[in-house]
Amino acid sequence: MSGIMTLIVLVLAVLTALQLIRIFELSSKARQTAEYEVTDRDNNNQGWLMLLFGFGLIASFFWMLNAWLPVTLPKPASAHGTDYDNLMTISMLVIIAMFVLVQPILFYFAWKYRGAKDRKATYYEHNNRLEFIWTIVPAVVLAVLIIYGMTTWSNVMNPKNEQEPLVIEVYAQQFKWTARYAGQDNQLGYANVRLIKDANVIGVDTLDTKGGDDKITTEIHLPVGRPVLFKFRSQDVIHSAYFPHFRAQMNCVPGMTTQFQFTPTVTTAEMRQDAEVQAKVARINKIRTEKGLEAYAYDYVLLCNKICGSAHYNMQMNIVVESEAEYAKWLTEQKTVAETL
């Protein structure tokens, strides 16, 4: 029934628009003017509307900055995160500067040089100096940003390790994450989706001697200050392992292994004491209290950043960054693959 009502409303809207056009044509004939003729009054109205719209656009931009900046991510919790944020900040400052400079000029010119019967456009064929300026200046700025971006990318993707990274596998499937820690040898045993059976939920090869001491967990714990090499697999569709607080993301592709490395630099407890984070938590808890929900405690999370199905929104896992001693204690409490299977 709702579909029929929607169709009727659309048909009536089209008929109404056609009638309004017809009325406009008839009124033009009554005024003895062509409906396509543009008068000085029309130009003035459009010019002033463009100017007002320009003011509104710039004002709304700064309003959105003020409204949305408080809900952005807090400081990065990884070694490379600062470089990542610096690149993002510089790029956005260049973009915003050009926006604030160019947009008011465009709307001002649309108003100042609006059409008028007693005004003629000036034919301006060429100017070498202007062509040089607006070609070279953007080229130099973009070249600097690209070189800076490539350098940052290289440092992020190829970090220099002062110690051997901890190896952790992150296994994706609709709609959950599973983590597998390498054992004492820091080498993961072979695994394949074809070996999934009963309790062997991620397909670890039980005959591989390297896999017997691996540990499968439903939460990720990381020692602060130690590099971590994540290896990603997917059981079904493409997922995207997204670590927002650590400024890291990598696709999980069925049939292949991808990887990403970062070093956590701020423990969960330390981040919870950060003034910016506490302000964010207070704002969230105020909203949750009004809705009758329980209080929220700030945690690092692993999310899926690909729309992987109906429960995509629910695909997340807690990440705890702690001291080396706390991490070692937690890891000893986890069962090995051999003990689980």
C-alpha atoms as one frame of an Amber mdcrd trajectory, in Angstrom:
protein
   0.000   0.000   0.000   2.824   2.407   0.883   4.379   1.763  -2.556   1.164
   2.783  -4.318   0.880   5.942  -2.208   4.485   6.856  -3.004   3.821   6.407
  -6.730   0.699   8.592  -6.543   2.632  11.340  -4.708   5.393  11.263  -7.360
   2.876  11.484 -10.211   1.098  14.406  -8.529   4.455  16.160  -7.967   5.334
  15.841 -11.681   1.896  17.138 -12.725   2.229  20.061 -10.317   5.645  20.961
 -11.740   4.249  20.873 -15.298   1.371  23.150 -14.317   3.746  25.633 -12.662
   5.838  25.754 -15.838   2.699  26.371 -17.866   1.638  29.183 -15.535   5.072
  30.784 -15.905   4.790  30.628 -19.702   1.324  32.201 -19.676   2.415  34.979
 -17.290   5.360  35.760 -19.577   3.025  36.179 -22.523   0.769  38.439 -20.443
   3.809  40.619 -19.701   4.688  40.510 -23.408   8.106  39.037 -22.661   9.653
  35.711 -23.678   9.895  33.145 -20.889  13.591  32.664 -21.628  14.414  36.386
 -21.437  16.647  37.330 -18.486  16.078  40.795 -17.066  18.317  42.991 -14.917
  16.023  42.225 -12.016  16.624  38.488 -12.516  20.385  39.047 -12.628  20.327
  41.184  -9.492  18.275  38.594  -7.617  20.597  35.768  -8.651  23.708  37.818
  -7.859  22.558  38.650  -4.338  21.403  35.082  -3.753  24.833  33.798  -4.805
  26.507  36.216  -2.378  24.211  35.189   0.476  24.751  31.519  -0.322  28.523
  32.096  -0.238  28.296  33.636   3.234  26.128  30.723   4.355  28.550  28.160
   2.918  31.568  29.610   4.727  29.611  30.051   7.966  28.325  26.465   7.829
  31.873  25.199   7.232  33.187  26.812  10.419  30.066  25.677  12.298  30.764
  22.072  11.246  34.398  22.377  12.331  33.266  23.531  15.760  30.607  20.812
  15.997  32.576  17.811  14.724  36.174  18.340  15.811  35.335  17.380  19.423
  34.209  13.915  18.251  37.311  13.106  16.209  39.915  10.595  17.384  42.213
  11.581  20.272  45.997  11.503  20.057  47.479   8.439  18.313  48.526   5.437
  20.396  51.209   4.115  18.037  54.748   5.151  17.126  53.874   5.961  13.514
  50.570   7.619  14.433  52.118  11.046  14.967  53.635  11.054  11.461  50.293
   9.927  10.052  48.390  12.678  11.872  50.947  15.315  10.837  50.516  14.363
   7.184  46.742  14.493   7.544  46.857  17.857   9.351  49.162  19.505   6.790
  47.095  18.197   3.858  43.841  19.408   5.405  45.301  22.820   6.269  46.344
  23.323   2.636  42.892  22.236   1.423  41.054  24.426   3.957  43.270  27.430
   3.191  42.484  27.155  -0.523  38.786  26.649   0.216  38.579  29.720   2.449
  40.554  31.778  -0.087  38.925  30.702  -3.356  35.253  30.185  -2.459  34.560
  33.748  -1.206  36.234  35.127  -4.358  34.047  32.955  -6.613  30.817  34.032
  -4.920  31.936  37.675  -4.779  32.702  37.669  -8.493  29.332  36.051  -9.239
  27.703  38.994  -7.433  29.971  41.811  -8.625  29.961  40.828 -12.290  26.306
  39.787 -12.534  24.655  40.448 -15.868  23.413  43.924 -16.820  22.156  45.367
 -20.116  24.618  48.265 -20.063  27.669  46.095 -19.267  29.778  44.137 -21.730
  32.182  41.320 -20.929  35.857  41.998 -21.528  37.592  39.642 -23.923  40.796
  38.533 -22.198  42.738  36.157 -24.393  45.934  35.243 -22.579  48.341  36.226
 -19.800  51.633  34.350 -19.489  52.297  35.527 -15.955  48.909  34.350 -14.619
  49.212  31.035 -16.473  52.656  30.523 -14.951  51.486  31.342 -11.419  48.412
  29.121 -11.323  50.286  26.250 -12.953  53.594  26.326 -11.054  52.304  27.159
  -7.557  49.816  24.228  -7.358  52.397  21.926  -8.959  55.023  22.801  -6.333
  52.562  22.451  -3.439  51.315  19.086  -4.723  54.869  17.855  -5.346  55.827
  18.687  -1.748  52.721  16.946  -0.384  53.270  13.863  -2.564  56.949  13.529
  -1.602  56.105  14.033   2.067  53.265  11.514   1.777  55.430   8.892   0.067
  58.132   9.324   2.727  55.564   8.917   5.509  54.058   5.884   3.765  57.489
   4.277   3.414  58.276   4.832   7.101  54.890   3.435   8.157  54.999   0.358
   5.940  58.707  -0.406   6.415  59.503   0.400  10.060  62.981  -0.125  11.459
  62.810  -2.619  14.317  65.131  -2.375  17.298  63.732  -5.671  18.570  61.931
  -8.628  17.040  58.225  -7.870  16.590  55.588  -9.919  18.335  53.657 -11.969
  15.737  49.856 -12.080  16.000  47.385 -13.385  13.450  44.007 -11.690  13.102
  41.422 -13.979  11.528  38.283 -12.427  10.011  34.955 -14.057   9.357  31.340
 -12.961   9.240  30.909 -11.454  11.794  33.726 -11.759  14.316  37.482 -11.547
  14.834  39.740 -14.234  16.265  43.351 -13.623  17.328  46.165 -16.195  17.295
  49.403 -15.555  19.149  52.629 -17.203  18.068  54.230 -19.392  20.761  57.704
 -19.290  22.283  59.284 -19.577  18.822  57.355 -16.452  17.717  56.319 -18.328
  14.563  52.740 -19.107  13.643  51.870 -22.642  12.631  50.354 -23.331   9.216
  46.614 -22.739   8.926  44.084 -23.106   6.122  40.316 -22.669   5.893  40.061
 -26.234   4.553  41.239 -27.510   7.951  38.391 -25.862   9.887  36.515 -28.519
  11.826  34.704 -28.573  15.174  36.845 -26.715  17.770  39.500 -25.892  15.176
  37.686 -22.670  14.269  40.466 -21.038  12.228  41.927 -24.095  10.537  45.263
 -24.559  12.329  47.265 -27.539  11.054  47.613 -29.761  14.148  50.451 -31.698
  12.474  52.635 -28.580  12.169  55.050 -28.495  15.133  55.163 -24.687  15.009
  51.428 -24.418  15.683  51.085 -26.501  18.826  52.104 -23.636  21.145  50.027
 -20.987  19.337  47.270 -19.443  21.453  43.816 -18.511  20.166  42.038 -15.633
  21.907  38.928 -13.491  21.545  40.675 -10.334  22.769  43.941  -8.693  21.786
  46.486  -7.743  24.455  49.630  -5.829  23.456  52.747  -4.909  25.454  53.454
  -1.186  25.290  56.601  -0.148  23.453  57.043  -3.441  21.613  56.564  -3.714
  17.824  53.733  -6.010  16.774  53.459  -7.680  13.362  49.851  -8.488  12.530
  49.111 -11.084   9.879  45.589 -11.094   8.474  43.449 -13.852   6.957  39.786
 -14.009   5.971  37.497 -17.017   5.895  34.729 -15.738   3.624  34.669 -12.207
   2.147  36.984  -9.200   2.124  37.096  -7.585   5.561  39.206  -4.635   6.631
  41.033  -4.721   9.960  40.822  -1.142  11.218  42.719   0.015  14.318  41.535
   3.666  14.526  43.416   4.580  17.710  46.666   3.245  16.237  46.120   4.795
  12.775  46.378   1.415  11.081  44.257  -0.502   8.595  44.752  -3.520   6.349
  42.397  -5.542   4.174  41.807  -9.202   5.025  41.514 -11.049   1.725  40.307
 -14.657   1.332  43.017 -16.949  -0.002  45.990 -14.774   0.942  47.828 -13.326
   3.950  48.352  -9.586   4.398  50.266  -7.872   7.180  50.833  -4.589   8.986
  53.163  -3.620  11.821  52.970  -0.929  14.472  54.310  -0.218  17.941  51.765
   0.747  20.649  53.021   3.671  22.719  50.185   4.493  25.140  48.607   1.968
  27.481  44.846   1.726  27.833  45.088   3.014  31.421  47.185   6.015  30.347
  44.813   6.893  27.508  41.865   6.819  29.898  43.623   9.482  32.000  44.080
  11.826  29.021  42.033  15.025  29.460  40.725  14.979  25.867  39.630  11.345
  26.193  37.928  12.022  29.527  35.968  14.875  27.933  34.863  12.574  25.103
  33.827   9.839  27.555  31.875  12.368  29.643  30.000  13.579  26.549  29.201
   9.985  25.483  28.067   8.979  28.964  25.805  12.014  29.191  24.024  10.837
  26.042  23.921   7.233  27.280  22.523   8.286  30.649  19.714  10.204  28.941
  18.859   7.025  27.025  19.002   4.860  30.150  22.115   2.966  29.028  25.044
   1.867  31.182  28.197   3.994  31.371  30.873   3.627  28.697  34.557   2.995
  29.497  37.115   4.018  26.888  38.778   1.097  25.104  40.918   0.550  22.054
  38.999  -1.468  19.458  39.521  -3.421  16.270  36.736  -2.757  13.751  35.806
  -3.996  10.290  35.983  -1.112   7.822  34.433  -2.988   4.884  30.687  -3.467
   4.575  30.887  -7.254   4.847  27.242  -8.149   5.461  24.188  -7.572   7.630
  26.049  -7.691  10.983  29.065  -5.695   9.798  28.403  -3.008  12.420  28.851
  -5.553  15.211  32.237  -6.877  14.063  34.655  -5.562  16.660  37.183  -6.753
  19.217  38.655  -5.069  22.303  42.371  -4.258  22.363  44.204  -3.825  25.655
  47.633  -2.165  25.740  49.455  -2.825  28.997  52.877  -3.229  30.543  55.152
  -6.102  29.528  54.563  -7.815  32.886  50.775  -7.539  32.650  50.870  -8.808
  29.085  53.069 -11.793  30.014  50.734 -12.689  32.884  47.665 -12.546  30.630
  49.337 -14.627  27.916  50.252 -17.419  30.338  46.582 -17.713  31.255  45.572
 -18.451  27.642  45.337 -22.015  26.384  47.503 -23.283  23.537  46.097 -24.823
  20.361  47.270 -28.244  21.550  45.365 -27.813  24.815  42.248 -26.523  23.079
  42.062 -29.207  20.418
